[in-house]
Amino acid sequence: MEIDFTLRPDPTAAYRDLGAGSSVAILFLHGLTGSPVVWVPIARALASEGIDVSVPQLPGHGTSWQDMDATGWSEWLGAARAELGRLQVDHDRVIVAGLSMGGSLALALAAAESAPDEVVVVNPALYVDSPFAPLLPVLRHVVRTIPSIGGDIAHPDRSEYAYERTPVAPLASFHSALKILREDLWKIDCPVTAMISGEDNIVGPRTLRTLRSDLPRPPHIVALRRSRHVATLDFDAKTIAEAVLTRACAEAVGSSPSETGE
């Protein structure tokens, strides 16, 4: 499978290709302060394999951090849930693949009613890994933004076009939502594939420990040894694309990978 990283005229815009009319669709969700650009090359590659794909632009993303400042977890989850519902109407199976905060959203969808058939998460976040995280509910009232959390990519020629600043109020809403998500992991009944980078400067290792201990069935772990946090644009992008394609082509509805391993 070849992945074309050529940028579109508007690299941060939403991307949809439902022309294949496949029985399986894949919903791709980007991360906090990011945009669809992190998934579009992989989505295009899978569309060329005859799979319907959708990469929405989550509210407040892909424009300016000021727009994001007026949004939060409920808007992002609502948009993801709405797109999942649209895909479920016309497809027998829907897989949700999420990067970072998009992985958090994928897990939240899987813990709710009308869950997807599978989720694939790439460096998902179950914690805001910062010593200041407990202070976010207070900081949001005194500090509007902090430096960007984007750009953690090993490949020298790729960019996720993340915001230059991270608004604190949406980050605080994310922090609060993650506590609820951790408590809801036991509700997830569908197969989970977790793809984890060896070097990640955004999400720490406790997220993977929590997934392993709290999911009702063990996740299938795939190690991304050459990539950092934004692995979908990094050296392991092809590995991610092939893993998602493998799950899309699985015959049995809800079938899980054969074993858990790294």
N, C-alpha and C positions, 0 to 999 in steps of 0.2 A: 504494500500500500504506500503510495506516494503522498506526501503532505506538502501543499503549496502554501508558503508563508507570505506570498505577495499580498500587500495591503489593499483593501478596497478604498474607493474615494473617501468614504466616511468609515474609518476602521472601527469606530465605537458603536456603530448602529446595530440594531437587531438584525438577525439573519434567520431566514426560514427557507427550507426546501422540502416541500411536501409532494413534489411531483412524481416521486417513485410509486406512490400509492401502496407502500409496503404494509404488511400487517403489524409491523413493529415500528414504533417511533421513539426517538431519543430526545429528551429535553435536557439542554445544557444550561447550567446556572453559573454565572461568574461570581467573583469575590467582591469584598468590601472595597469601595473606591475604584473598582475596576470597571470592565465593560465586556461586551460580547467578543471583543478582539481576542481574548484569551482562549476561546473555544472555536472560533470560526474556521481556522485551518483544519482542525480535526473534524468539525462538522461537515465541511465541504468534502473531505476525503471519504467520510462515511456515506454521504449523499451519492457520491460517485459509485459506491458499492450497492446502491439500490435501497438505502435506508432513509426513511423520512426523518428530518431533523428540525429542531427549533432552538434558536439561541436568543431568548428575549433580552431586552435591555431593562434591567430592574429599575424601579422608580428612583429618581435622584442620581442616577449613574450615567456616565457617558456624556455629560454636559459640563457642569461645574460643581465644585464642592458646595457652593452656596445653594444649589438645587438639592443636593443630598442633605443639607442641614435641616430641611423641612420634612424629611422622611425618617423612617425607622423600620425596625423588624416587622411590624405588622403590615406595612405597605409592601415590603419585599416578599414576605411569605404569601400575602394575598395575591400578588402578581404571579408568583410561581404556581400557586394552587390553581389560579384561573387558567394558566396555560396548560397545566397538567390535565385539567378537566376537558379542555378543548381537544387535546390529543387523544384522550381516552374515548371520546365519542366515536372516532373514526379508525381506531387501531385496537387490535386484540391485546397487544402488550405495549406498555410504555416503560422505558427505562429512564431514570433521572440520573444524570451525571453532574456533579458539582465540584468546583474548585474552591477551597478555602471556605469563606462564608457561604458560597454556593453549595458546598458539601454539607454545611450545617442545615441549610434550607432543605436539601435532599433528604437528610435524616428526619427533619421535622415533618416533611410530607409523608415519609414512610411510617411515622408513628401515629398518623392521623387516619381518619376514615377516607375511603377512596384513594388508598395508597397506591403508589406505583408498583409494578411487578418486581423491579429490582432497583437498587441504587449502586452507583459507582462513585466513590468519593476520592478526590485527589487532595491530599494534605488538608483534610477538613479541620475546622476549629470547633472544639467543645469548650474552650477557655479563651479568654483574652489574656495572652501571656505577657503581662506587664506588671511590675510591682505597684503601678498606680491603678490597676483595674478596680480594686475595692473602693477607690476614691471617686470613680467615674460619676456616680449619682450626684456627688457634690461638685466635682469639677465642671460638670456640664453647665453650671450656673455662673461660673467665674472665668472659664477659659473656653473660647469658641472653637479653636482648632489646635491641632498638634501637627508636627511634621508628617510627611507622607509615610504610609506603611507599605507602599508599592515598590516594585522594581527588583524584587529578590529573584533574579534569573542569572544562571551561570553563563548562558549563551551570550556572547558579546553583541550580537546583531539583532536582538529581539527586545521589544518593549510592550508592556501591557497597557500603556497610556493611562496609568492611574493618576488620580488627582495629586496635585502638588501639596495639598494640605488634607488632613483628615478631620472632619468636624466631630466634636466631642459628643454632642447630644445623640446622634445616631449610633456612635460607638457605645455609648452608655446603654442604649436600648438593646443593642446586640449582646452586651455583657449580661444584662438581666435575662434576656431570652435564653441564653445558653444554659443558665441554671435550670430552667424548666425543661429544656431539651435533654439535659443529662438525666433528669428524673424520669423522662419518658422513653428512654432507650429500650426499656424492657418491652415496650409495646410493638417494637419493630419485628414483623414476622417475615418480611421478604429477604432474599439474599442480599448481602452487602459485600462489595469488593472495595477494599481500602488500598489506595496506591499512595505510598509514603516515600518522600525524598530522604536521602541520606543526610543532606544538609538543608535545614530549613531555619531561616532567621526570623520567621514570623510566628509559626505554630510550634510549640514545644512537644516533647515526647509523651506528656501525660494524656494527650488526646487519644493516642493509639492505645495506651494502657487502659483507658476508660472504655474504649470500644471493645477491647478484648474481654474485659471483665463484666461489662454491663449489658451487652447485646445478648438476647436469648439464644442465638445461634452464633457460633464463631464466624467472624468475618474472614473472607479470603484476602490475604495480605500480599501485595505486590510491591517489591522494593524498587524504587527509582534511584539508581546509584549515581547517576551523572547529573542530576537536576537539583535545583533549589525549590523554593516555595511555588513559584509560578511554573510548575513542571509542564503544563500543557503547551507552553511556548519554548520549552527548554530541550535539552538533548534527548530526553526520554519521551518526547511527544508521540513518536511512532509506537512505542510500547503501550502508551495509554490508548491510542486509537485502536490498536489491534485488540486490546483487552475489551474495550467497549463493543467492538464489532463481534467478538467471540460471544459476549453475553447476548447481543442482539440476535445472533443466529442460533442460540440455544433452542432446541426443539420444544422442550417441555416448559409450560408456563410456570414461572416461579422456580425453575430448576436452579440448583445452586452449584457453584464450582465443585470439582471433585474433591478438593482437599484444601486445607488451610496451610499456607507456607509463605516463605519469603524468597 
